[in-house]
């Protein structure tokens, strides 16, 4: 009985950890995506060169 509870707890911790990593990756991606235009403008890139 004890091992079954440990496995269930471990599985829940794994799923929660995976969810947190996924959410942080999404925040990073969306944050970087929001500054692409500004950064390319800073570098002097135009719509034609992209």
N, C-alpha and C positions, 0 to 999 in steps of 0.2 A: 504494500500500500504506500509506503514511504517513497519508493522509487518512482511510482507512477505520478505522485505529486511533484517530485523533483523534475521529472521529464516535462510535465505540463508547465511548470514555472519556467523552465529553461526555454521551452518553445515560445511562450508569451514574451519573454525577454528578448529573444531573437527577433520576433516579429516587430516589437516596439523599436528595437535598435535599427532594424532595416528601414522602418518608417521614418525615423529621425534622420538617418543618413540620406534617404530619398528626398525629404523635405528640404534639407540644407543644400543638397545639390540643385534642386529646383530654384531655390532662392538665389543661389549663386548664378545660375544660368540666366534667370530673368533679370537679375541686376546687371549682369554684363551686357545682355541684349539691349537694355534700355540706354546704355551709354555708347553703343556702337556709332551712331550717327554723329554725336558730339565729338567722339575721339577721331573719327575719320575726317570730320571738318577741321579739327585741330591740326591734323597731319596735312591738310590741304587737298584732300581727295575730293573730287567732284563726282556727280552722278554718272558722268560719261566714263570716268576711269574705273568705276566699280563695275 
